[in-house]
Amino acid sequence: MIGSIDSYKPFAGRQLYLSTFITSNGSGSANMPETDETSFNILLCVAHYDQQPDYKLFSIGPFLYPKIIENRDSGDSITVVIQHFDGEKKRKTEIIVTETNVKLVP
């Protein structure tokens, strides 16, 4: 698992701390004809600031060539904006992360 980490980005909000990892799914995982393209998953580890924080780990994906372009803090949630390829063009997707769940907004 550690060997498949492509990038890591921490973010400290007012109430939540978020660690974002982009991990490779291996050569050919994108299932594109006649290529060895790689897809990636995004791992989101979130914790509430506390003396003994309770960490939650979420995995979303697969994405083609994901890149984190922005993090926004809203107090009880953090919005992560990613740019990725949908097979034809670049797209932006927002990921809303709370202490208990993750929601994708295309």
N, C-alpha and C positions, 0 to 999 in steps of 0.2 A: 504494500500500500504506500509506504513512504517513498519508494522509488518511482511511483506514478504521479507524484505531485508536480504539477507544472508551474504553479504560482501560488503565493500566499499573500493575503492582504488583511491586516487587522483594522478594526474601526471601533473607536470608543465613543459611544453616545452618552446622553445624560443619564439614562437609566439602564441601558443594555450595552454589553460588550460583544462584538461580533468578530469572529475569525472566519475568513472565507478562503477556501482552498479550491483550486481548479485541478482536477485529476484526469489523467489520460485513461481512456478505456482500451488502448492498444491498437496497433496497426490493423486496418481493415474494419474497425468497429463502426464506421460511419455507414457501411453497407451501400456505398455508391458503386455502381457498375464500373468495372475495369480500373479501379483505383485501390490504393491502400490507405485512403483517408482515415484519419483518426477522429473519433468523437470524444467529448469530454463531459464529465459530470462536475457539478459544483457542490461542494460540501460546505454547509453553513453551521458553525458551532456558536451558539448564542448562550449568554448567561446574564442574569440580573446582577447588578452590583450588590454584594452582600458579604458578610463575614465568611459565610460558607456557601458560595454560589452553586446553584444547581444548573449544570450544563446540559443543553439539548443539542443533538446533532441531526441535521436534515440533509438529505441528498436529493438533488434534482438534476434532470438531464435525460437524455444526452443532448449536447449542443455541439455545433461545429464552430470551431475557432472562437470560443467565448472570451470576452475581455471585459473586466469590470471598469466602467467609465465614471461611475459616481456612486457615492453613499450619502444618504440624507437621513438625519435624525429627526424623529417626530415624538420623542419622549418615550412612549411605550412601544414604539416600533422603529425599525430601521428599514429604509427603502434602498435596495441595491439595484442600480441600473447596469445592465449588461448589454453589450453589443455582440451579436453572433451572426453567423451565416445560415440561411435557410435552404441552401442548395442553389439558389438563384441570385439572391441579393442580401445585403446586410440588413439586420433588423435590430431594434432595441426592445428589450423586455425588462419590465420592472418586477422585482421580487420583494414583496413586503414580508419582513421577518418580525415576528413577535416572540415573546418568551415561550409560547406554546405551539405556534404553527407558522407555516410559510404559504404565501399565496402569490401565484404568478399572474401578472397583468400584461398581456401582449400589447 
